Amino acid sequence: MARNRRGGRGTAAETVTRPVDGGLAELVPDRERPRAWTLLIDGAPQSHVDLDDPAHLSFEYQRRLGHVADLVAPAHQPLRVLHLGGGAFTLARYVAATRPRSTQQVVEVDAPLVQLVREQLPLDPQARIKVRSADARAGLAKLPDGWADLVIADVFGGARTPAHLTSAEFLTAVRRVLAPDGCYAANLADGPPLGHLRGQVATAASLFGHLALAADPTVLRGRRFGNAVLLASDRDLPVAELTRRIASDPHPGRVEHGRALRDFTGGAAVVTDADAKPSPPPPAGAFS
């Protein structure tokens, strides 16, 4: 099922709609960029992809994750990257464009969504990107110890992160797959009073030696619902350059680390499988 839309530069385009496991998927053409599309699931924006310019990142949180991918190793050095949650493979395309010869694996539980994206927004056949339809923790279990230089978690079902991907046991599995100097980056969503976000920071701090958190200042102050990017590693993080880049974005953000981040956590408890809950649902009108 599709409805007519107008694409960029006066070219006709259509919104592609198809039911997938996670709900109703829509690929909506970008009016300003001729071969760019936004993926929505049940009306919630998931990804934006520009097939002509895969290094273009439109969404705020994707730009912040892109900065992380830029800074975890010297420029142009190939990486081994694991993406938990596929969406439209935006970050995998970005890494392939900015770090040629990188080896990447995408784990996406929604097989019909993977099929839709492959059909409508095909990957560059030269990119070394393998896509597996599986649950994130099941996908982690199949990878060898120390395989990944970077693990990016961006997993949402019904606009919420599933409970079993919020726990210390989940992060223990991530840590096993990371190289000794590897980095973990997660897209998290929360709103006032930020209990979920504080718990996720506390959980990561129980397993990793160095953390940073990037978000819009109004989100960090608990004034509105929004996304935050959590970065964790056992090595020093490029906080100064990450802060500079995020402050210079079209929608500037702030980076918390060190004592300020410990204060932000406010004594939140570590989340375990036994007490894990999904991230909170977005409020009505959050995506309008």
C-alpha positions in Angstrom: 0.0 0.0 0.0 1.4 3.4 -0.9 0.3 7.0 -1.2 1.7 9.7 -3.5 4.3 12.1 -2.2 6.5 14.7 -3.9 10.3 13.9 -3.7 13.2 16.4 -3.9 14.1 18.5 -6.9 10.6 18.0 -8.3 10.8 14.3 -8.8 7.8 12.2 -8.0 8.1 9.7 -5.2 5.8 7.5 -3.2 5.6 6.6 0.5 6.0 2.9 0.8 3.9 1.3 3.6 4.1 -2.3 4.7 3.2 -4.2 7.9 6.3 -5.6 9.7 6.7 -7.4 13.0 7.1 -4.1 14.9 4.0 -2.5 13.4 3.3 -0.5 10.3 6.5 0.6 8.5 6.6 3.7 6.3 9.4 4.8 4.0 8.7 8.5 3.4 10.6 10.4 0.7 12.5 13.5 1.8 11.2 16.6 0.0 14.6 18.2 0.0 17.0 15.4 -0.9 16.2 13.4 -4.1 17.1 9.9 -2.9 16.6 10.3 0.9 14.0 8.5 3.0 12.7 8.5 6.5 11.7 5.2 8.1 8.8 5.3 10.6 7.3 2.5 12.6 3.7 3.1 13.8 4.4 6.8 13.2 7.6 7.0 15.3 10.7 8.1 13.3 13.4 5.4 13.3 16.0 6.3 10.6 16.8 8.7 7.9 18.9 7.5 4.9 20.3 9.4 1.9 21.3 6.9 -0.7 23.3 9.5 -2.6 25.1 10.7 0.5 25.3 8.0 3.2 27.6 10.2 5.3 24.7 12.7 5.8 23.1 12.1 9.2 19.8 14.0 9.7 18.6 12.9 13.1 20.2 14.4 16.2 21.0 11.1 17.9 22.4 9.6 14.7 24.7 12.6 14.3 26.0 12.0 17.8 26.5 8.3 17.2 28.3 9.3 14.0 30.6 11.5 16.0 31.4 8.5 18.2 32.2 6.4 15.2 34.5 9.2 13.9 36.4 9.4 17.1 36.9 5.9 18.4 39.9 5.4 16.1 42.1 7.5 13.7 40.3 8.8 10.6 39.7 6.3 7.8 41.0 3.3 9.8 38.7 0.3 9.2 36.7 -0.8 12.2 34.8 -4.0 13.2 31.4 -2.7 14.2 28.4 -4.5 15.6 25.0 -2.8 15.2 22.3 -4.0 17.6 19.1 -2.8 15.9 19.1 -2.2 12.2 16.4 0.3 11.2 17.3 1.4 7.7 21.0 0.6 8.4 21.9 4.3 8.6 24.9 4.0 10.8 26.3 1.0 9.0 26.1 2.9 5.7 27.8 5.9 7.4 30.7 3.8 8.7 31.1 2.1 5.3 31.3 5.6 3.6 33.6 7.2 6.2 35.8 4.2 7.0 36.1 2.0 3.9 37.0 -1.7 4.3 35.3 -1.8 7.7 33.6 -5.1 8.6 30.2 -4.7 10.1 27.4 -6.9 11.4 23.8 -5.7 11.8 21.5 -7.7 14.1 17.8 -6.8 13.6 15.0 -9.0 15.1 12.4 -7.8 12.6 12.9 -9.9 9.5 10.1 -8.3 7.4 11.6 -4.9 8.1 15.0 -6.1 7.0 13.5 -7.4 3.8 11.7 -4.1 3.2 14.8 -2.0 3.7 16.9 -4.3 1.5 14.3 -4.0 -1.3 13.7 -0.3 -1.2 17.0 1.1 0.1 19.6 -1.4 -1.1 23.0 -1.5 0.5 26.1 -0.8 -1.5 27.2 -4.2 -2.7 30.9 -3.2 -2.1 30.2 -2.5 1.6 31.2 -5.2 4.0 27.9 -5.3 5.9 26.3 -8.5 7.0 22.7 -8.4 8.2 21.3 -11.1 10.6 17.7 -11.3 11.6 17.9 -12.2 15.3 17.3 -10.9 18.8 20.1 -8.6 19.9 21.3 -10.9 22.8 21.1 -14.0 20.6 23.2 -12.1 18.0 25.7 -11.2 20.7 26.1 -14.8 21.7 27.2 -15.8 18.3 30.2 -13.4 18.1 33.6 -14.3 19.4 35.3 -12.6 22.4 36.9 -9.3 21.6 35.5 -9.1 18.0 34.2 -5.6 17.9 35.9 -2.2 18.0 32.5 -0.6 18.4 29.1 -1.8 19.4 26.2 0.5 18.7 22.8 -0.3 20.4 19.8 1.3 18.9 17.0 -1.1 19.6 13.4 -0.1 19.9 10.1 -2.1 19.8 7.0 0.0 19.8 9.2 3.1 20.5 10.6 1.4 23.6 13.8 -0.4 24.3 13.0 -4.0 25.3 13.6 -4.8 29.0 16.2 -7.6 28.4 18.4 -5.0 26.6 18.7 -2.7 29.6 20.3 -5.0 32.1 23.8 -5.6 33.5 23.6 -9.1 32.0 23.1 -7.6 28.6 26.0 -5.2 29.0 28.2 -8.1 30.3 27.5 -9.8 26.9 28.4 -6.6 25.1 31.6 -6.3 27.1 32.6 -9.8 26.1 32.3 -9.0 22.4 34.2 -5.8 22.7 38.0 -5.6 22.0 40.0 -4.5 25.1 40.0 -0.9 23.9 36.6 -1.1 22.3 33.6 1.3 22.8 29.9 0.8 23.4 27.5 3.4 22.3 23.7 3.3 23.0 20.8 5.4 21.9 18.5 5.8 24.9 15.2 7.5 25.2 13.6 8.9 28.4 11.7 11.8 29.9 11.0 13.3 33.3 12.0 12.2 35.9 14.8 10.4 33.9 14.7 7.3 36.1 15.4 5.0 33.1 18.3 7.1 31.9 19.9 7.3 35.3 19.5 3.5 35.8 21.2 2.9 32.4 24.2 5.1 33.3 24.5 3.4 36.7 24.4 0.0 35.0 27.1 0.9 32.5 29.2 2.4 35.3 29.2 -1.0 37.1 30.9 -2.6 34.1 33.0 0.1 32.3 35.7 2.4 33.6 34.9 5.4 31.5 31.5 6.9 30.5 30.0 9.9 28.8 26.5 11.0 28.1 25.4 13.3 25.3 21.9 14.9 24.9 20.0 18.1 24.4 20.4 20.1 27.7 16.6 20.2 28.1 16.5 16.4 28.1 19.4 16.2 30.6 17.5 18.7 32.9 14.4 16.5 32.8 12.3 19.1 31.0 11.2 17.0 28.0 11.3 13.5 26.5 14.2 12.9 24.1 17.2 10.8 23.1 20.5 10.5 24.8 23.7 8.8 23.6 25.6 6.8 26.2 29.2 6.0 25.5 31.2 3.5 27.6 34.6 2.0 27.5 37.5 0.7 29.5 39.8 3.3 28.0 39.9 7.0 28.1 37.1 8.6 25.9 37.6 11.5 23.4 35.4 13.7 25.6 36.9 17.0 24.6 36.5 16.5 20.9 33.1 14.8 21.3 32.0 17.8 23.3 33.2 20.3 20.7 31.5 18.4 17.8 28.2 18.0 19.6 28.1 21.6 20.7 28.6 22.6 17.1 25.8 20.5 15.7 22.7 22.1 14.1 20.9 21.2 17.3 23.6 21.6 19.9 23.9 19.1 22.7 25.8 18.8 25.9 28.2 16.0 27.1 28.3 15.0 30.8 31.2 12.9 32.1 33.2 12.3 35.3 31.8 13.7 38.5 29.0 15.6 36.8 27.8 12.3 35.3 28.1 10.5 38.7 26.0 13.3 40.2 23.5 13.0 37.4 23.1 9.3 38.2 22.0 10.2 41.7 22.5 6.8 43.3 20.3 5.0 40.8 20.5 1.2 41.2 22.1 -1.2 38.7 19.5 -2.8 36.5 19.5 -6.6 36.4 17.5 -9.1 34.3 15.3 -9.8 37.4 14.1 -6.2 37.6 14.6 -4.9 34.1 11.7 -2.9 32.5 11.3 -1.5 29.0 12.2 2.2 28.5 9.2 4.5 29.1 6.8 5.1 26.2 7.1 8.5 24.5 4.3 11.0 25.5 1.4 11.7 23.2 2.5 14.1 20.5 6.2 13.4 20.9 6.6 12.8 17.1 4.0 15.2 15.8 
